Amino acid sequence: MPVYNDTFPLVFTVKGRCRVCYTCIRECPVKAIKIINGQAEIITERCIACGNCVRVCSQEAKAFAKSIDRVWHLLESDEKTAAVIAPAFPAEFDELPDYRNLVGALRSLGFDYVIETAFGADIVGREYSRLLKKNTEGTVISSDCPAIVNYITYYHPELSEKLAPIDSPIMAAVKVVKKKYGDNVKIVFIGPCIAKKLELEDPNEVLTFSELREMFDMQKIDISQSEISEFDEPFAGNGAVFPISRGLLRNLRKPEHITESDVIVTHGHVNFRDAVDEFREGDVDCKYMELLCCNGCIMGPGMTKKGQRFKKRTLITNYVREKLKKLDKPTWRKEMTQYEDIDFSRTFDGYKHQTKLQLKKEEIQEVLLKMGKTKPEDHLNCGACGYATCLLHAEAIVEGLAETEMCLPYTIEKLHETVEKMDLTNKKLSSARQALKQSEKLAGMGQLSAGIAHELNNPLGVITMYSNLLLEEANPDSQMYADLKLIAEQACRCKNIVGGLLNFARKNQVKTTECNFTEFVKSSISSILKPDNISVLFDSKLTNPKVNIDIEQMMQVLTNLEKNAVEAMSDGGELMIRISEEGNSVILEVEDTGTGISKENMDKIFTPFFTTKEFGKGTGLGLPLIYGIIKMHMGKISVESNDKPENGPTGTKFIIRLPRNFQFNT
């Protein structure tokens, strides 16, 4: 048998297969797993070799060292080799019509002897009966499960003296086989347990049932068609029930002073730890504790067929029932007596111990705070991280075994924060793209507008001048006078449009002056015409009203926004103007309770010549002009609007953000 260590571990992680689902951590009774570079790695010095991680990993990322090559080497040697098979075999090879097919298949592999470990279980049951009869005080903990022995000696060495100083069934079987067939016989134990690979010493080898099936496949042996052959002596008795829960208890004779209430029998990686912890704390008082790390050996990690515990239990029970019917009991008793002179005792002095680190409460609390566990109700203890409680997870983080990201609620919260940040970034990016697109569009429109305005200005001037001259000569009561007046008015309107185009084209001309922004905004309000059914609310929260702006252009911005707001409230309402500050920026809000802007028009409002007003009441240049002026002030303008009453109060709000100390560089 090899020596398993960090260099050559018994249980290990297959690189690249681990998907970090934390199932192995959750199932590991001693948390001998550490997340390293996105992989759940086994910590060999902490591992008790129970194999739970191997059993539960759906990705087959957890594996154990195989002994197949070394067993082939034994079978090819000149030495006699015995296969000692665990009593769980009926639950593994349930496809066989007759258990003797398996014996024949093992002989086909090259084994000279095939013997049941169950005879060793018979011996162990007898030794336990004697021990419990002598031990009238104190507690005996079963030592037949190597994972349990590892757990107690590694993590609770103070309880080692409570372990039954008796060989396990395979250890007893090895001693019997060597006495019967000679000390030179090589023994290969075959069973469902990985931890047995740590229990037996060289030159013995251990195969799991899964490894045995691989060997059959290598040799193309169809076990169901193998020649029937019987086990070699010694034949087992009731020890064949050993692999099921309470199997050892059913195989021993309880002394009269031990009642059912004096016995604790439990199995499974959670239950056995609870039993040990409660015993250590003095919460339970018993004479005998029968503990199994798995849910019976029939559920061991070396089985190829997972689940169906009760079916497997039934298979074992049926096999034992038929076996006992055929058992030659006088011969069996003679065999049991024949090995009375063998010493089946053992000690636990040579086992390693784990020293628990003394963790600082401050460090644990710091980790909990980092994961958002600030009060008791934040400790969800959901187990998603693989640890039973948030406190245990925090302790593992302090020990360097776990990471904060393993906490699912914490990770989801961080994910939500990241998504929100990304969403905000995307919105800013989208806004920047829209602004760039709008700027490019306005630049092109500005050049076009300038050219058109210059071309139209001269003929418009001529039309305006001659229409006014003719008006002076015409009879005010004549139709001619009315027609000329209409021509003059429309020519004047065209001139205003052309003026707007020129202003739009000359947006790069900004002359900044320091002003009292509060008084400036107030003056704009006084210049607007509004009906009596519209009220104006003004609120300024500026602590420093001094702002650098182009007063003429910004007045154009304010009066346009205020005029649009008033026109949007034909049935009355409120015009709200607010000023605030944030850092080195001044924020101006102009809000109305009018009809609002439809969603389909929101992307068009800054497009030149686009208007929703009726013909003759709007040129579609007001908002584009405002947009250009704000951008030339290195500011930002945004719009919020609702035109659907079912979604809440209707209205529109323009939000302008301006730098306080803006200086225009020509």
TIRO-151062 format. One record per residue (C-alpha): x, y, z; residue in three letters. Coordinates in steps of 0.1 Angstrom, whole numbers, plus 5000, padded with zeros to 4 digits. Each point is the difference from the previous one (the first is absolute). Example, Ala and Ser with C-alpha at 12.3 -4.5 7.8 and 13.67 -1.06 7.14 Angstrom:
512349555078ALA 501450344993SER 
***
This chain:
500050005000MET 501350354992PRO 500450285025VAL 497450264993TYR 501050365005ASN 499850354984ASP 502249884972THR 498049684994PHE 496650075015PRO 497349735005LEU 497250244991VAL 500650284975PHE 498350254976THR 500149944963VAL 501250334986LYS 497650184978GLY 497049805008ARG 499050185032CYS 497050244994ARG 500250145035VAL 496549905010CYS 501249955037TYR 498249665002THR 503249845011CYS 500550255028ILE 496449955011ARG 500549635002GLU 503549995015CYS 499649935037PRO 503350185009VAL 500150274973LYS 503349874986ALA 499550204968ILE 501450334990LYS 499150224970ILE 503250074981ILE 499950174966ASN 496449924994GLY 500549635009GLN 498849825032ALA 503349835010GLU 500349735027ILE 502150085030ILE 501749665005THR 501150065036GLU 496450075011ARG 498449734979CYS 498549695018ILE 499749824966ALA 496249955004CYS 499650054963GLY 496750205003ASN 501450264976CYS 500749724974VAL 496549865005ARG 498150334996VAL 502050184972CYS 497849994969SER 502950134979GLN 502449725011GLU 502450275011ALA 500849815031LYS 501949674997ALA 502149765020PHE 503349834994ALA 499549664983LYS 501849685008SER 499349814968ILE 503650004986ASP 501449885034ARG 497449725002VAL 500849894964TRP 503749985011HIS 499049785030LEU 497949774977LEU 502849974975GLU 502649905027SER 500749655012ASP 498550085034GLU 496749855011LYS 497350285001THR 496750005019ALA 497050224992ALA 498250095032VAL 496750154989ILE 497850225022ALA 496649885010PRO 498450294980ALA 500649824967PHE 496449884996PRO 498950374999ALA 502750084973GLU 499649694978PHE 496249975000ASP 499949914963GLU 501549665008LEU 497749695000PRO 502349835025ASP 502650155023TYR 502349724990ARG 500450164965ASN 501950285018LEU 502349755017VAL 500749834967GLY 500750344983ALA 502550085027LEU 501849674995ARG 500150094963SER 501950325008LEU 502649785016GLY 499249995037PHE 500949685017ASP 497650045029TYR 496750185003VAL 498850055036ILE 497250205016GLU 501050285023THR 496849925019ALA 501949735019PHE 502250275014GLY 496750185009ALA 499049695019ASP 503250015020ILE 499750375006VAL 496449955013GLY 501249745024ARG 502850245013GLU 497550295004TYR 497749775021SER 502949925023ARG 501250365002LEU 496550135009LEU 499549735026LYS 503250105017LYS 499450374996ASN 497350065026THR 500850375003GLU 500950264974GLY 499250024963THR 501349794970VAL 500050164966ILE 500149764971SER 503350004980SER 499049794970ASP 499550314977CYS 503450144991PRO 498650344992ALA 498550025035ILE 503449905015VAL 501750264979ASN 497550275011TYR 500349935037ILE 503849965000THR 500650304978TYR 497550245014TYR 499149875035HIS 503049815012PRO 498850025036GLU 497349754990LEU 502549754985SER 500049805032GLU 496249954995LYS 500649824967LEU 499649635002ALA 503649865000PRO 498949734975ILE 501049934964ASP 497650094972SER 498449704982PRO 502650024971ILE 502950035025MET 498749695018ALA 499449824967ALA 503650074989VAL 501349845031LYS 497849704996VAL 500949954963VAL 503850035007LYS 499749735028LYS 497949774977LYS 501950054968TYR 503450115011GLY 501750335008ASP 501350044965ASN 496550024984VAL 499350344985LYS 496650145009ILE 497950244979VAL 496950145018PHE 497150084977ILE 497250225013GLY 498050324999PRO 502450215022CYS 502750244990ILE 501250055036ALA 501149645001LYS 502950094978LYS 501450185030LEU 499349725024GLU 501949714985LEU 503849975000GLU 502349884973ASP 500049764981PRO 496249995002ASN 498150204974GLU 496450145000VAL 497750014970LEU 496650174999THR 497149824983PHE 500350274972SER 503749914995GLU 499149634999LEU 497550064972ARG 502750184981GLU 502249705003MET 497249774987PHE 499650244970ASP 503750004993MET 500049624998GLN 496650004982LYS 498549775027ILE 496349975000ASP 499449935037ILE 496449884994SER 501449734977GLN 503049905022SER 500449655013GLU 498349945033ILE 502449965029SER 499550005038GLU 501850225025PHE 503149855017ASP 500049935037GLU 499450125025PRO 496350054993PHE 498350305015ALA 496950005021GLY 497850295013ASN 502950244994GLY 498750044964ALA 497450265014VAL 502950225009PHE 499750264972PRO 496550125009ILE 499250235029SER 500049835034ARG 501949714982GLY 502649975027LEU 497450025028LEU 498149724984ARG 503149794999ASN 500950025037LEU 498449875031ARG 499150305022LYS 500849955037PRO 497150015023GLU 501150325016HIS 499750194967ILE 496450094990THR 498850164968GLU 500150345017SER 503749955006ASP 500749974963VAL 500350274974ILE 500149894963VAL 500350274973THR 501550054966HIS 500650274975GLY 502450294999HIS 497850235020VAL 498549765025ASN 503349855011PHE 501550345007ARG 497050115020ASP 500249685020ALA 503750055008VAL 499450375008ASP 497149935024GLU 502049725016PHE 503050245005ARG 497750265015GLU 498649755025GLY 496550024985ASP 499749634994VAL 500949715023ASP 500349664984CYS 502049675002LYS 500549954963TYR 500150224969MET 499949844966GLU 501050264974LEU 500349984963LEU 501250294978CYS 497949884970CYS 496449905002ASN 501249645004GLY 502849854980CYS 497649934973ILE 500050374992MET 503850034999GLY 501850214974PRO 501649694985GLY 496649884988MET 499250054963THR 496350015006LYS 498850315018LYS 496950045021GLY 497349735006GLN 501149945036ARG 497049805009PHE 500249784969LYS 503749935009LYS 499049935036ARG 497449754987THR 502649834978LEU 502449965030ILE 497249865022THR 498949754974ASN 503549884994TYR 500649955037VAL 496749825005ARG 500949754972GLU 503549975013LYS 499149925035LEU 497649734988LYS 502949824983LYS 502650075027LEU 501649705016ASP 499950145035LYS 502149745018PRO 502850064975THR 499650375003TRP 500349985038ARG 503149784997LYS 501550274977GLU 499250275025MET 501749805028THR 503049924978GLN 501150375000TYR 499650075037GLU 503750035004ASP 500350304976ILE 500350345016ASP 497350214984PHE 500750315020SER 501550334988ARG 500950355013THR 499650354986PHE 503350155011ASP 501650054966GLY 497250214985TYR 500550374991LYS 498250285017HIS 498650324988GLN 500650325020THR 497150244998LYS 501150364993LEU 499150265026GLN 498150264980LEU 499750365011LYS 496450125004LYS 500950334984GLU 501149834968GLU 496949794998ILE 497850315007GLN 501850194973GLU 499349734974VAL 496349995010LEU 499750374996LEU 501749984966LYS 497249754990MET 497350235013GLY 499349805031LYS 499650305024THR 497249865022LYS 498649665010PRO 497349994974GLU 502650044972ASP 501349665009HIS 497849804977LEU 501949675005ASN 498849884967CYS 502949764994GLY 500550114964ALA 503750065007CYS 500549655012GLY 500150095037TYR 497249945024ALA 500050365014THR 501350344990CYS 502250005030LEU 501749674989LEU 500550154965HIS 501650315015ALA 502349795021GLU 501049804969ALA 500850334982ILE 502250115029VAL 501849664998GLU 500550054963GLY 497849724989LEU 497150194985ALA 499250324982GLU 497450275006THR 498649944965GLU 498849665011MET 497250175019CYS 497149994976LEU 497950295014PRO 503150215002TYR 501049914964THR 496550074987ILE 500050345018GLU 503450084985LYS 498749884966LEU 497050235003HIS 502350295008GLU 502249924970THR 496949974978VAL 498850345012GLU 503450164995LYS 500149854965MET 496550114993ASP 500950365011LEU 503249984979THR 498049884970ASN 497550285005LYS 502950265001LYS 501549844970LEU 496750014981SER 499550365011SER 503550094988ALA 499449834967ARG 496750184996GLN 501650335009ALA 502849934974LEU 497549914974LYS 497950315008GLN 503150224999SER 501049864966GLU 496550054988LYS 499950365013LEU 503450084986ALA 498849904966GLY 496750185004MET 501950315012GLY 502150014968GLN 496949954978LEU 498050255020SER 502750274997ALA 500149954962GLY 496350024996ILE 499650305024ALA 502650204981HIS 498349924967GLU 496550095012LEU 500950315020ASN 500450234969ASN 496749914982PRO 498150015033LEU 501450355007GLY 498850114965VAL 496549855005ILE 499650155035THR 501250354988MET 497750024969TYR 497049855018SER 500350275027ASN 500450274973LEU 496949884982LEU 498149995033LEU 500650365006GLU 498550094966GLU 497049765002ALA 496650095013ASN 499749845035PRO 496449894992ASP 500949834967SER 500549634993GLN 503450104986MET 501050135034TYR 499049675017ALA 501949804975ASP 503150215004LEU 499849985037LYS 499949624999LEU 503050004977ILE 501950235024ALA 499149785030GLU 501049684984GLN 503350154987ALA 500750125035CYS 499349645013ARG 502449874974CYS 502650255011LYS 499649875036ASN 500549654988ILE 503150104981VAL 501250185031GLY 499549695020GLY 502049814974LEU 502850255003LEU 500049985038ASN 500049624997PHE 503050024976ALA 501850255022ARG 499949775031LYS 503850005004ASN 499950375010GLN 499850005038VAL 500850315022LYS 500149905036THR 499350245028THR 499849945038GLU 496450055012CYS 497849945029ASN 498249694987PHE 497150025024THR 499150354990GLU 500649924964PHE 497549715001VAL 497550225018LYS 500250274973SER 499249744974SER 496849915018ILE 498850365001SER 500450024962SER 497649724991ILE 496350054993LEU 497849755018LYS 496349965005PRO 498550035035ASP 499449625002ASN 503749935001ILE 502050055031SER 503850035002VAL 502049855028LEU 503750105004PHE 502549835024ASP 503750075002SER 502449805022LYS 503250174988LEU 502450095028THR 502150184974ASN 498050164972PRO 503050114979LYS 500149824966VAL 501950074968ASN 497550004970ILE 499250174967ASP 497250215014ILE 498350074967GLU 500049644988GLN 499149855034MET 497050245002MET 499049864966GLN 500249655015VAL 497950095030LEU 497350204982THR 499649734974ASN 499649725026LEU 497650225021GLU 498050094969LYS 499749634989ASN 498949915035ALA 497350265001VAL 498749894965GLU 499949635012ALA 497650105028MET 497050134980SER 497749895028ASP 502150155028GLY 502649855023GLY 503250075018GLU 503450124986LEU 502749905024MET 503550144997ILE 502749865024ARG 503750085003ILE 502449795020SER 503749925001GLU 502249695000GLU 503750035003GLY 501250264974ASN 496849974980SER 496750205001VAL 496849804992ILE 497050184985LEU 496649824998GLU 497050134980VAL 496949785006GLU 496450034989ASP 496849815007THR 498950014963GLY 499249734975THR 503549854999GLY 502049874970ILE 499149674984SER 502649725002LYS 500449994962GLU 500850374999ASN 502650015028MET 502849914976ASP 499050284975LYS 499650305022ILE 503550144994PHE 499849944963THR 499850334980PRO 496650094985PHE 498249725020PHE 497050145019THR 496849875014THR 498350345000LYS 497350094975GLU 501050164968PHE 501250365003GLY 500849985038LYS 503449834999GLY 503149994979THR 501549695015GLY 503350195008LEU 499550095036GLY 501149685017LEU 502949934975PRO 501250355007LEU 499849945038ILE 501949674995TYR 502750184981GLY 500350285026ILE 500249765029ILE 502749794983LYS 502050314992MET 499950075037HIS 501549655006MET 496849915017GLY 497549714997LYS 496250004994ILE 497649715005SER 496249964999VAL 497549805021GLU 496449994988SER 496849815004ASN 497050044977ASP 497949715013LYS 497850085031PRO 499949635009GLU 503750015007ASN 499850295024GLY 499850384998PRO 500650134965THR 502650274992GLY 503650064989THR 503250095018LYS 503150144984PHE 503249965021ILE 503050214991ILE 503449965016ARG 502550284995LEU 503650045012PRO 500250295025ARG 503350154988ASN 499749944962PHE 502450194979GLN 499649994962PHE 503249964980ASN 499850124964THR 
***
